[in-house]
Amino acid sequence: MNTKIRVLALIVALIVGNATRVFSQEDTKDGNKTRDAYLRDQVGKIRDNSLKGIDSKADWDANSKEMRRQLLEMLGLWPLPAKTDLKPVVTGKIEAGGIRVEKIHFQSMPGLYVTANLYLPQKIEGKIPAILYVCGHANVLIKETVGDKTIAVSYGSKAHYQYHPVWFAQNGYACIALDTLQLGEIQGIHHGTYNQNMWWWQCMGYTSAGVECWNAMRALDYLQTRPEIDSSRLGVTGRSGGGATSWWIAAADERIKAAVPVAGISDLQAHLLEGIEPRLRKGVITGHCDCMYFINLYRWDFTQLIALCAPRAVLLGNSDEDPIFPKPGYLRMVDKVRKIYAMLNAPDGFALLETKGGHVDTAELRRGINAWMNKWLKGDTNPPAAEKPIKFDPRQLKVFDSLPTDEINSQLHEHFIKKAVWETPSSDNHFKESWQKKSGQALTDLKQKVFRNWGDDQLPLEIKPAETKVFDGVKLQAFDFVSEKEIPLRLFVLSAEKTTKPKLLVAEALNEAEWQKFVAMMGSDFFTILKDGEKVKRNEEEFQQQKRMMAGNDWAFAMIVPRGFGATPWTDTVTIDGKTMDFQLRRRYALLGQTLDSQRVWDVRRGVQVLNANPNFKDVPLWLVGKNDMAGIALYAAIFEPAIQRLDLWNLSPSHRIGPIFLEVLRVLDIPQALALLYPRKVKLYFQSKDESKPFGWVDEFQKVMGKEFLQHRVAAPK
């Protein structure tokens, strides 16, 4: 290993050994207090800005179109997918008690099959109103023997919720009951970030909520092809997950004239901060799957979702003891929404139906749904007819005898949204001539989309020299600063005792593993400044090697420790009533229009700005180092901090599908193109084997076309 590589290995490794730190509750108390304070501050800002500036009908008319576009984008539906041939097929019909049920499938896009049951009165005169019933999470599974195996066959949630469309068909409506993506006859995935670790969904701007909204839109398209249906009288209802889908489709598609979403909405405060039931006390997000959430790029509270239905008729249904849609979470939104309806001269168009009970489908809720639809779709204000139950065997309602081989439902997350495509750099395609335009657009998209919700760059850093500790010829300085409101951080500068203005400053963005190594190298003699490692025995060999290297080269090293790492770490768990539960921090960040990774990039940027502001480092060359998951963080910090002259990245991920996770970033670029944005600054990539560099071939071709080498690969695993 040559001298330069050895030096960089030392910078990154700092020590040998991989001691694992076990956090006690006391270790994480201060960190988690900061974590929670930040969430509370951000939720407050979003709540206060919700519908801000909408004070008149003119304001509404000027803003509602863009609000609807924003909603579609946050659902992964902008621009809208092509409305291809639905290819509807009726696979069978059944009749009972004066109604007819058609078993239907259609394709909302090629290969995306939607299974449904269309309920109709047997006797129809003229055109009738239609209800879109979007199902919640209540799949019907029946064990059946296939060959020599017993398997659970999915009949879909439509079989469970059949009593809703039965009533509508008995009372002069058409009603189509849709299966969901995950709980249909063909089963896809709703829970990508909930329990499947598919964090790259956020990089694509993909959410299963968008799929459910799209399938509902296409169901409306199908209803409008039916000759017996009055397309001007369309309503939607559903409960739980179907309640959420009712909100998505009612807000997104103005063909809906009356909506009754039941148990499907709460405000951000309830989702992220305050539930009622013990397991949900820190927010009900831990009780919900991904179909409940948009990618909150434009930082909406759910009040805006309700308001976007105005002035059309909406009844918000909920029970007063529902643990996953708590009463305070919907009541806080009601008054704001009523003001919007009054402003649009439709005060009767919005109402609250609150019943007693928990998260259950009660007769009182159903009567409220039926009365609302009668009023707004039929002009009938009389009490709705009583229910006359007809129950079909789920097997009677099944659409498919065998599942289609061309379905994409099961892997829809791989198809629904397309990532950005960058052509391979070549002199034949005039890539060099177009690079300035391409790179400029990419930077604009990163700023305006991916990182639009970074912190306030006008917020003072509030730099405070915290402490200086000298021991055995080594000087460690600590500087406290503010990254964002409620995010105080501390960075460290390590140098020889007599160094004031170094010849080179090398900064490293530390994750928890690298922080632990740094603390172990420094040992307990530096505990008062590190606030960590009180009982850690110093690794004397590494300490002396670092000391000699700094003194011999007159270099200094800065350790930037982003939020959640270091002496006050954050955890992704929460203790409630003595029980440890998942906190789902990364899902919470997405509801703030951020990711934890994106805000750590911001922290590193702010740390670099602290170094730039120090007069002792003026005109001193600045390098930045990132290792493993911090390599991608350092990469993006360098893109936006031009003072960084060189970047050294160890084991950089080849794609955002692995990390780092940023909202919608794969719709702009991937890691190789991000590296190209640093051109012509120097970049060195370090891998543990030559094969690991192969995915970066695009950027290798880029520098050939540009005619100047700026990026080098090295096989040199850190110690």
C-alpha positions in Angstrom: 0.0 0.0 0.0 1.5 3.4 -1.0 1.9 6.2 1.5 -1.1 8.2 0.3 -3.4 5.2 0.5 -2.1 4.3 3.9 -2.7 7.8 5.2 -6.3 7.7 3.9 -6.9 4.3 5.3 -5.8 5.7 8.6 -8.1 8.7 8.3 -11.1 6.5 7.6 -10.3 3.6 9.9 -8.8 5.6 12.8 -8.4 2.5 14.8 -8.6 -1.3 14.4 -11.2 -3.3 16.0 -15.0 -3.3 15.9 -16.2 -3.0 19.5 -19.9 -2.9 19.5 -21.5 -0.3 21.8 -24.6 -1.4 23.6 -26.9 1.6 24.3 -28.5 2.0 27.7 -31.7 3.9 28.2 -29.5 6.7 29.7 -27.3 6.8 26.6 -30.1 7.5 24.3 -32.3 9.7 26.6 -30.9 13.1 25.5 -30.6 12.0 21.9 -34.2 10.8 21.7 -35.3 14.0 23.4 -33.7 15.9 20.5 -35.2 13.4 18.0 -38.7 14.0 19.4 -38.3 17.8 19.7 -37.3 18.0 16.0 -40.4 16.0 14.9 -42.6 18.2 17.1 -41.1 21.4 15.6 -41.5 20.2 12.0 -45.1 19.0 12.5 -45.9 22.4 14.0 -44.4 24.2 11.0 -46.3 22.0 8.6 -49.6 22.5 10.5 -49.2 26.2 10.7 -48.5 26.5 6.9 -51.4 24.2 6.0 -53.9 26.2 3.8 -52.0 29.4 4.8 -52.8 32.2 2.4 -56.2 30.7 1.3 -58.5 33.4 2.6 -60.9 33.9 -0.2 -62.6 32.1 -3.1 -60.1 33.9 -5.4 -57.2 32.4 -3.4 -58.8 29.0 -3.7 -59.3 29.3 -7.4 -55.7 30.5 -7.9 -54.2 27.6 -5.9 -56.4 24.5 -6.0 -55.2 23.3 -9.4 -51.6 23.4 -8.3 -52.6 21.7 -5.0 -54.2 18.9 -7.0 -51.1 18.5 -9.1 -49.0 18.4 -6.0 -51.2 15.6 -4.6 -50.8 13.6 -7.7 -47.1 14.0 -7.7 -46.9 12.9 -4.0 -48.9 9.8 -4.9 -46.5 9.0 -7.7 -49.1 9.9 -10.4 -47.6 13.0 -12.0 -47.5 13.1 -14.9 -50.6 10.8 -14.9 -49.9 7.4 -16.4 -51.4 6.7 -19.8 -55.0 5.6 -19.8 -54.6 2.5 -21.8 -57.3 0.0 -22.8 -59.0 -1.3 -19.7 -59.7 -4.7 -21.4 -62.6 -5.4 -19.1 -63.9 -8.9 -18.8 -67.0 -10.2 -17.0 -66.1 -13.7 -15.9 -69.5 -14.6 -14.4 -72.8 -13.3 -13.0 -74.9 -14.3 -10.0 -78.4 -13.2 -9.0 -80.2 -13.2 -5.6 -82.8 -11.1 -3.8 -83.4 -8.6 -6.6 -79.8 -7.8 -7.4 -77.2 -9.0 -9.9 -73.5 -9.3 -9.3 -71.0 -9.2 -12.2 -67.5 -10.6 -11.5 -65.2 -8.3 -13.4 -61.5 -7.7 -14.0 -59.9 -4.9 -15.9 -56.3 -3.7 -16.4 -55.6 -0.2 -15.0 -52.4 -0.4 -16.9 -51.1 -3.3 -19.0 -50.7 -6.3 -16.7 -52.0 -4.5 -13.6 -55.2 -6.5 -13.0 -58.0 -5.1 -10.8 -60.5 -7.6 -9.5 -64.0 -6.3 -8.7 -67.6 -7.1 -8.2 -70.2 -4.9 -9.8 -73.6 -4.9 -7.9 -76.6 -3.8 -9.8 -80.4 -3.8 -9.3 -82.0 -6.5 -11.4 -84.6 -4.0 -12.6 -83.1 -0.7 -13.9 -85.1 2.2 -15.3 -83.1 5.0 -16.8 -79.6 5.8 -15.6 -78.7 5.3 -12.0 -76.0 6.7 -9.7 -73.0 4.6 -9.0 -70.8 4.1 -5.9 -67.2 3.2 -5.9 -66.6 1.0 -2.9 -62.8 0.8 -2.1 -62.0 -1.9 0.3 -59.9 -1.8 3.4 -57.7 -4.5 5.0 -60.0 -7.4 5.4 -59.0 -10.1 3.0 -60.9 -13.4 2.9 -58.6 -16.4 2.8 -59.9 -20.0 2.5 -57.8 -23.1 2.8 -58.1 -25.3 -0.2 -56.5 -28.5 -1.4 -54.6 -28.1 -4.6 -53.0 -31.4 -5.7 -51.4 -32.8 -2.6 -51.0 -29.4 -0.9 -53.3 -27.3 1.3 -53.0 -23.6 0.5 -54.8 -20.4 1.6 -56.6 -19.0 -1.5 -57.2 -15.3 -1.5 -60.7 -14.2 -2.4 -60.0 -10.5 -1.8 -61.4 -8.0 0.6 -64.4 -7.4 -1.7 -65.9 -10.6 -0.4 -65.7 -9.3 3.2 -67.2 -5.9 2.5 -70.0 -7.3 0.3 -72.8 -6.0 2.6 -72.1 -2.4 1.6 -72.6 -2.9 -2.2 -75.6 -5.2 -1.5 -77.4 -2.3 0.2 -76.6 0.1 -2.6 -77.8 -2.3 -5.3 -81.0 -3.0 -3.3 -81.7 0.7 -3.2 -81.2 1.7 -6.8 -77.5 2.2 -7.2 -74.7 0.5 -9.1 -71.8 -0.3 -6.8 -68.4 -1.6 -7.8 -66.3 -3.1 -5.0 -62.6 -3.1 -5.7 -60.0 -5.4 -4.3 -56.7 -3.7 -3.1 -53.3 -4.4 -4.5 -52.1 -6.4 -1.5 -55.4 -8.1 -0.4 -56.9 -9.1 -3.8 -57.0 -12.3 -5.7 -53.6 -11.4 -7.1 -51.5 -10.2 -4.2 -49.0 -7.4 -4.4 -47.2 -5.5 -1.7 -48.5 -2.6 0.4 -45.9 -2.7 3.1 -42.6 -1.9 1.3 -41.3 0.5 4.0 -43.5 -0.8 6.8 -41.8 -4.2 7.1 -40.1 -5.1 3.9 -37.1 -2.7 4.1 -37.9 -1.4 0.6 -36.7 2.1 1.4 -35.9 2.7 -2.3 -39.6 3.1 -2.8 -39.0 6.6 -1.3 -36.2 7.2 -3.9 -38.7 6.5 -6.7 -41.5 8.5 -5.1 -43.5 5.3 -5.0 -46.3 4.5 -2.5 -49.0 1.9 -2.6 -51.4 4.7 -1.9 -50.8 5.9 -5.4 -51.6 2.5 -6.9 -54.9 2.4 -5.0 -55.8 5.9 -6.2 -54.9 5.0 -9.8 -57.0 1.8 -9.7 -59.9 3.8 -8.3 -59.5 6.4 -11.1 -59.6 3.6 -13.7 -62.7 2.1 -12.0 -64.4 5.4 -12.5 -63.4 5.2 -16.2 -65.0 1.8 -16.3 -68.2 2.9 -14.7 -68.5 5.7 -17.2 -68.5 3.1 -20.0 -71.6 1.4 -18.6 -74.8 2.4 -20.3 -77.0 2.1 -17.1 -74.8 4.5 -15.1 -75.2 8.3 -14.8 -71.7 9.5 -14.9 -72.6 12.8 -13.3 -73.6 11.0 -10.1 -70.6 9.1 -8.8 -69.8 8.6 -5.2 -67.1 6.9 -3.2 -66.9 5.3 0.2 -64.7 2.8 2.1 -63.4 2.3 5.6 -59.9 2.0 7.2 -57.5 1.5 4.2 -60.5 2.1 2.0 -61.3 5.2 3.9 -57.8 6.5 3.0 -58.3 5.5 -0.6 -61.6 7.4 -0.6 -59.8 10.5 0.4 -57.1 10.0 -2.3 -59.6 9.5 -5.1 -62.1 12.2 -3.9 -59.4 14.8 -3.7 -57.6 13.8 -6.9 -60.6 13.2 -9.2 -63.4 15.7 -9.5 -65.7 13.2 -11.0 -66.6 12.2 -7.5 -69.6 14.2 -6.4 -70.2 12.7 -2.9 -67.7 10.9 -0.6 -67.9 9.2 2.8 -64.4 8.1 3.8 -64.7 6.2 7.1 -61.9 5.8 9.6 -59.3 6.8 7.1 -57.7 10.1 8.2 -55.9 11.9 11.0 -53.6 14.9 11.1 -49.8 14.8 11.2 -49.8 15.4 14.9 -51.7 12.2 15.5 -49.6 10.2 13.0 -46.2 11.4 14.2 -46.5 12.6 17.8 -49.6 11.7 19.8 -51.8 8.6 19.7 -54.0 7.4 22.6 -53.6 3.7 22.8 -50.4 2.8 24.7 -48.7 1.1 21.7 -49.5 4.1 19.5 -48.8 6.8 22.1 -45.9 8.3 20.1 -48.0 8.4 16.9 -50.3 6.1 15.0 -47.9 5.7 12.1 -46.7 2.5 13.7 -50.2 1.0 13.2 -50.5 1.9 9.5 -49.2 0.5 6.2 -47.8 2.5 3.3 -51.2 2.7 1.5 -52.1 5.4 4.1 -49.4 7.8 3.1 -48.3 10.0 0.2 -44.6 11.0 -0.2 -45.1 14.3 1.5 -42.7 16.3 -0.7 -44.8 19.5 -0.4 -45.2 19.2 3.3 -49.0 18.9 3.6 -51.0 18.3 6.7 -53.9 16.0 5.9 -56.3 19.0 6.3 -55.3 20.0 2.8 -56.4 16.6 1.5 -59.9 17.0 2.9 -60.1 20.6 1.7 -59.2 19.6 -1.8 -62.5 17.8 -2.0 -64.3 21.2 -1.6 -66.9 22.2 -2.6 -68.1 18.7 -3.3 -70.1 16.8 -0.7 -67.9 15.0 1.9 -68.9 13.3 5.1 -66.0 12.4 7.4 -66.9 9.3 9.3 -65.2 8.0 12.4 -65.8 6.4 15.7 -64.8 8.2 18.9 -62.6 5.5 20.3 -60.8 4.4 17.2 -57.2 3.8 18.3 -55.6 4.2 14.8 -57.6 7.2 13.8 -57.9 9.0 17.2 -60.6 11.5 17.9 -58.3 14.5 18.4 -56.5 13.7 15.1 -59.6 14.3 13.0 -61.3 17.0 15.2 -58.3 19.3 14.9 -58.9 19.4 11.1 -62.6 19.9 11.1 -62.9 23.6 11.8 -60.3 24.5 9.2 -62.1 22.5 6.6 -65.5 24.0 7.5 -64.0 27.4 6.9 -63.0 26.4 3.4 -66.5 25.1 2.6 -68.1 28.2 3.9 -65.7 30.4 1.9 -66.8 28.5 -1.2 -70.5 29.0 -0.4 -71.0 25.3 0.4 -71.3 25.2 4.2 -73.6 22.1 4.0 -71.2 20.2 1.8 -69.0 19.1 4.7 -70.1 17.3 7.8 -68.7 15.0 10.5 -70.3 11.7 11.4 -69.0 10.6 14.8 -70.3 7.4 16.4 -69.5 5.5 19.5 -67.0 2.7 19.4 -63.6 1.6 18.2 -62.2 0.6 14.8 -65.3 -1.3 13.7 -67.9 -1.0 11.0 -71.1 -0.2 12.8 -74.7 0.0 11.6 -74.8 3.6 12.7 -71.8 4.4 10.4 -73.5 2.5 7.5 -76.7 4.4 8.0 -74.8 7.7 7.8 -73.1 6.6 4.6 -76.3 5.6 3.0 -78.2 8.8 4.0 -75.4 11.0 2.7 -75.3 9.3 -0.7 -79.1 9.4 -1.0 -79.0 13.2 -0.2 -76.3 14.2 -2.6 -76.8 11.7 -5.4 -80.6 11.2 -5.4 -81.8 14.4 -3.6 -83.5 12.1 -1.0 -83.4 13.4 2.6 -85.6 10.7 4.1 -84.0 8.1 6.4 -82.3 5.4 4.4 -83.9 2.0 4.0 -83.1 -0.7 6.5 -80.5 -3.3 5.6 -81.8 -6.6 4.2 -78.7 -8.8 4.4 -77.8 -11.1 1.5 -74.6 -12.9 2.0 -72.8 -14.6 -0.9 -70.2 -17.3 -0.4 -66.8 -15.9 -1.2 -66.4 -18.6 -3.8 -69.4 -17.1 -5.7 -67.7 -13.7 -5.9 -64.3 -14.9 -7.1 -63.3 -13.4 -10.5 -60.4 -15.7 -11.6 -60.4 -19.5 -11.9 -56.7 -19.2 -12.5 -54.5 -16.2 -12.2 -53.2 -14.5 -15.4 -49.6 -15.3 -16.2 -48.9 -11.7 -17.5 -49.8 -10.0 -14.2 -47.4 -7.4 -12.8 -49.4 -6.9 -9.5 -47.0 -9.1 -7.5 -44.0 -7.0 -8.5 -45.8 -3.7 -9.3 -43.3 -1.6 -7.3 -40.7 -2.5 -10.0 -42.9 -1.2 -12.8 -45.3 1.6 -11.7 -42.8 4.5 -11.7 -39.8 4.7 -14.1 -36.4 5.9 -13.0 -34.5 8.5 -14.9 -32.7 7.2 -17.9 -29.3 8.7 -18.6 -27.7 7.9 -21.9 -24.2 6.4 -21.9 -21.6 9.2 -22.5 -20.2 9.0 -26.0 -18.6 11.4 -28.4 -21.1 10.1 -30.9 -24.1 11.6 -29.0 -22.5 15.0 -28.4 -22.7 14.3 -24.6 -19.8 16.7 -23.8 -21.6 19.6 -25.6 -24.8 19.0 -23.7 -23.3 18.3 -20.3 -23.6 21.8 -19.0 -27.4 21.8 -19.7 -27.9 18.3 -18.3 -25.9 18.9 -15.2 -27.6 22.2 -14.6 -31.1 20.6 -14.9 -30.0 17.8 -12.5 -28.9 20.3 -9.9 -32.1 22.3 -10.3 -34.2 19.1 -9.8 -32.1 18.1 -6.8 -32.7 21.5 -5.2 -36.3 21.9 -6.1 -37.5 18.3 -5.5 -35.2 16.0 -3.7 -33.8 18.4 -1.2 -36.5 21.0 -1.3 -37.1 20.6 2.5 -33.6 21.0 3.7 -33.1 23.4 6.6 -33.1 27.1 6.4 -29.7 28.3 5.0 -30.3 31.7 6.5 -30.4 30.2 10.0 -27.2 31.3 11.9 -24.8 28.6 12.6 -24.3 29.9 16.1 -20.8 28.6 16.3 -19.5 28.3 19.8 -16.0 27.0 20.7 -17.0 24.5 23.3 -13.7 23.1 24.7 -10.1 22.4 23.9 -8.2 19.4 25.3 -4.5 18.8 25.0 -2.9 15.5 25.9 0.4 14.0 25.0 1.1 16.5 22.2 -2.4 16.0 20.6 -5.0 18.8 20.6 -8.7 18.2 20.3 -11.1 21.2 19.8 -14.9 21.0 19.9 -17.2 23.4 18.2 -21.0 23.5 18.9 -23.3 24.7 16.1 -26.9 24.6 15.0 -27.8 22.6 12.0 -31.5 23.2 12.2 -33.8 24.4 14.9 -33.8 21.6 17.5 -30.7 20.0 16.0 -27.6 21.2 17.9 -24.5 19.4 16.8 -20.8 19.3 17.8 -17.8 18.8 15.5 -14.2 18.1 16.5 -10.9 19.2 15.1 -7.9 17.0 15.8 -4.3 18.3 15.3 -0.8 18.3 16.7 -0.6 20.5 19.8 1.4 23.3 18.2 -0.6 23.4 14.9 -2.7 26.5 14.4 -3.1 26.8 10.7 -2.7 23.4 9.1 -1.5 22.7 5.6 -4.5 20.4 4.9 -7.8 19.9 6.6 -9.4 16.5 6.1 -13.0 16.2 7.3 -14.8 13.0 7.8 -18.6 12.4 8.1 -18.9 9.8 10.9 -21.6 7.2 11.4 -22.0 5.5 14.7 -19.4 2.8 13.9 -16.8 5.4 13.0 -17.7 7.5 16.0 -17.1 4.5 18.2 -13.7 3.9 16.6 -12.8 7.6 17.0 -13.7 7.5 20.7 -11.7 4.3 21.2 -8.6 5.9 19.6 -8.9 8.9 21.9 -9.7 7.1 25.1 -11.0 8.3 28.4 -8.5 11.2 28.7 -10.8 13.1 26.2 -14.1 12.1 27.8 -15.0 15.6 29.0 -14.9 17.0 25.4 -16.3 13.9 23.6 -19.0 13.3 26.2 -18.4 9.7 25.5 -15.9 7.0 26.3 -15.5 7.6 30.0 -14.3 4.1 30.6 -12.7 3.4 27.2 -9.0 2.4 27.3 -7.2 4.3 24.6 -5.8 2.4 21.7 -2.2 3.6 22.2 -0.8 2.3 18.9 -3.4 4.0 16.8 -3.2 7.2 18.9 0.6 7.5 18.5 0.4 6.7 14.8 -2.2 9.5 14.3 -0.1 11.8 16.4 3.1 11.2 14.3 1.2 11.6 11.0 -0.4 14.9 12.1 2.9 16.4 13.4 4.9 15.2 10.4 2.5 16.6 7.8 1.0 19.5 9.7 -2.4 18.2 8.8 -5.6 18.6 10.8 -8.7 16.3 10.9 -12.3 17.3 11.5 -15.0 14.9 12.6 -18.5 15.9 11.6 -21.1 13.9 13.5 -24.6 14.1 11.9 -27.8 13.8 13.9 -28.6 10.6 15.6 -24.9 9.6 16.0 -22.2 10.3 18.5 -22.5 11.0 22.2 -26.3 11.5 22.1 -27.5 8.8 19.7 -31.0 8.3 18.5 -32.7 5.0 18.5 -35.4 3.6 16.3 -37.3 2.2 19.2 -39.5 3.8 21.9 -40.2 2.5 25.4 -43.9 2.7 26.4 -45.2 1.3 29.6 -41.9 -0.6 30.0 -42.3 -2.2 26.5 -39.8 -1.6 23.7 -41.6 -0.9 20.4 -40.5 0.1 16.8 -40.5 3.9 16.3 -40.2 3.8 12.5 -38.1 6.9 12.3 -37.4 6.7 8.6 -41.1 6.5 7.8 -41.8 9.5 10.0 -39.2 11.6 8.2 -40.9 10.9 4.8 -44.1 12.4 6.3 -42.1 15.6 6.9 -41.1 15.7 3.2 -37.5 14.6 4.2 -35.5 11.5 4.8 -33.1 10.9 7.6 -30.3 10.6 5.0 -31.2 13.9 3.3 -31.0 15.7 6.6 -27.7 14.1 7.5 -26.4 15.5 4.2 -27.6 18.9 5.5 -25.8 18.3 8.8 -22.5 17.6 7.0 -23.0 20.7 4.8 -23.5 22.8 7.9 -20.4 21.2 9.5 -18.3 22.1 6.4 -19.7 25.7 6.7 -18.5 25.8 10.3 -15.0 24.9 9.2 -15.1 27.4 6.4 -16.0 30.1 8.9 -12.9 29.4 11.1 -10.2 31.9 10.2 -7.5 29.3 11.1 -8.7 27.3 8.1 -8.9 30.1 5.6 -7.2 29.2 2.3 -6.5 25.7 3.7 -7.3 22.9 1.2 -10.3 20.9 2.4 -10.9 17.2 1.7 -14.0 15.3 2.7 -14.1 11.5 3.6 -17.1 9.2 3.8 -17.1 5.5 4.5 -19.8 2.9 3.8 -23.3 4.5 4.4 -21.7 7.9 4.9 -20.0 7.8 1.5 -23.2 8.7 -0.2 -23.9 11.4 2.4 -20.5 12.9 1.9 -20.9 12.8 -1.9 -24.1 14.9 -1.9 -22.6 17.3 0.7 -19.7 17.9 -1.6 -22.0 18.5 -4.6 -23.5 21.5 -2.8 -20.3 22.7 -0.9 -17.8 23.9 -3.6 -15.2 24.6 -0.9 -14.5 20.8 -0.8 -11.6 20.3 -3.2 -11.3 16.5 -3.0 -13.6 13.7 -2.0 -12.5 10.2 -0.7 -15.3 7.6 -0.6 -14.9 4.1 0.8 -17.4 1.4 -0.3 -19.8 3.8 -2.0 -23.1 2.3 -2.9 -23.5 1.9 -6.7 -27.2 2.9 -6.6 -29.8 4.7 -4.5 -31.7 1.4 -4.4 -29.2 0.5 -1.7 -28.7 4.0 -0.3 -28.6 6.8 0.6 -32.3 7.2 0.6 -33.6 10.6 -0.8 -37.2 11.4 -1.9 -37.7 10.9 -5.7 -33.9 11.0 -6.3 -34.1 8.1 -8.8 -36.4 10.1 -10.9 -33.5 12.6 -11.4 -30.3 10.5 -11.3 -28.4 7.7 -9.7 -25.0 7.5 -7.9 -22.8 7.5 -11.1 -24.4 10.7 -12.4 -24.1 12.3 -8.9 -20.4 11.6 -9.1 -20.2 13.3 -12.4 -21.7 16.5 -10.9 -18.4 16.9 -9.0 -16.4 17.2 -12.2 -13.7 18.4 -12.4 -13.0 18.2 -8.6 -10.9 15.2 -7.5 -12.7 12.1 -6.4 -11.2 8.8 -5.2 -13.3 5.7 -4.7 -11.9 2.9 -2.6 -13.3 -0.7 -2.9 -12.5 -4.0 -1.3 -12.2 -5.7 -4.7 -11.9 -4.7 -8.4 -15.4 -6.1 -9.2 -17.0 -3.6 -6.8 -16.0 -0.8 -9.1 -17.7 -2.2 -12.2 -21.1 -0.6 -11.6 -19.4 2.8 -11.9 -18.6 2.3 -15.6 -21.0 5.1 -16.6 -18.8 7.7 -14.8 -15.7 6.2 -16.2 -17.1 6.7 -19.7 -18.1 10.2 -18.7 -14.6 11.3 -17.9 -13.2 9.8 -21.1 -15.7 11.8 -23.1 -15.0 15.0 -21.1 -11.3 14.5 -21.8 -10.0 14.9 -18.2 -9.6 12.4 -15.4 -11.2 13.5 -12.2 -12.1 10.1 -10.6 -9.9 7.3 -9.7 -10.6 3.8 -8.4 -8.5 2.1 -5.7 -8.6 -1.4 -4.3 -7.7 -0.7 -0.7 -10.0 -1.9 2.1 -9.7 0.2 5.2 -8.0 -1.4 8.2 
